[in-house]
Amino acid sequence: MSAEPFSNEGKKRIDSEPAPLVFAVLVCGNEVVTGIARDELSQLIPLTSAASSTIKVAAHQGRQLRISGPKGQLPLISRGSFPARILA
């Protein structure tokens, strides 16, 4: 499992960019890399909150990725979905 922190400044920058252009690339140790769009990120953390927020990525051996934050959890994501998830 890996935790990815987002600072207040980072969240402001993400929130101010045009939606189609914003993605967060998440790395879970040396296990896997994936990307999520800003709308998915906003389902996990409050982008307008001044406090920093953390997203957790769980990549158990041979299983899909589980990504969660203080606001909720995304549907499971395939391990092999990067970079197609953000280039589509």
Helices and strands as residue ranges (DSSP letters): E 2-6, H 8-16, G 19-21, E 23-28, E 32-37, H 38-44, E 53-58, E 66-69, E 72-73, H 84-87
